[in-house]
Amino acid sequence: MLEVQQLSIVQDGHRLWDAVSFEVRPGERQGISAPSGYGKTTLGRVLAQWQSATSGSVRVGGKPLSKKGYCPVQLVPQHPEQTFNPYRTTGESLRDAWSPDADWLKRLAVNPGWLARRPDELSGGELARIALLRALDPRTRYLIADEVTAQLDAHIQAQVWQVLLEEAKHRELGLIVFSHNKALLEKVCSNIWYPGRTVSS
C-alpha cells in the first residue's frame, strides 16, 4: 500500500499542501482533480521522490521511500520532455530503466525508430508514450500519470488507457491520475479526489 501521512509541501513561500493524508492500495485507480497551479505536479514529484516534502511521510509496504535505488513510485509528468537527457537518444534513456520487448512497444504504440532519436526530434505525444513505457518498469508498483494522454489523439488515448488498466488489474499496479478531464477520471478511476471531498465513480 502507498501511504501518504500528514504531508505538507511549502514551495517558494507558498503552502501548496497542508497535512495531506491518503492511501492507494495495490491495483487501485485514484484520480486527483484540482485547478491549474494547485500543486498536483509538485505532489507527484514528492511522491516519486524527485523532491522532498516540507513534512510528513510517504511509505510503500509500510517502509519509507528512499532516494537510493529504483523508486517503486514513478511519475510521468505533463511535460515528459523535461525528463529526458537532450544529448542522448530516447532509447538510451529508456534502457537506463529497463529493456521492454517489441510487444511492449506495440502495446503503447511506440515506433521502434523513435528510440534512435533525441528528444527534440520527437513530438510531445511520442515522448509521452516513451516516458510511460519507461515508467512501466516491472519494478514499478505505483504510477502517477499527470495528464499523460492529453497530447494524444482519441484512438491512441484509448489504447494507452487500456494498457494501464490491464496493468492495474494483472500486476496490481496502483494508478494515481492527475487530470482536468472529469469524463476521463470517471471512466478510468475507482475513486476521484477533489480538494475537500472524495467521489466514487
Helices and strands as residue ranges (DSSP letters): E 2-11, E 14-24, E 29-32, H 40-47, E 55-60, E 63-64, E 73-76, G 80-83, H 90-97, H 102-107, G 112-116, G 119-121, H 124-135, E 142-146, H 154-170, E 174-178, H 182-188, E 191-194, E 197-200
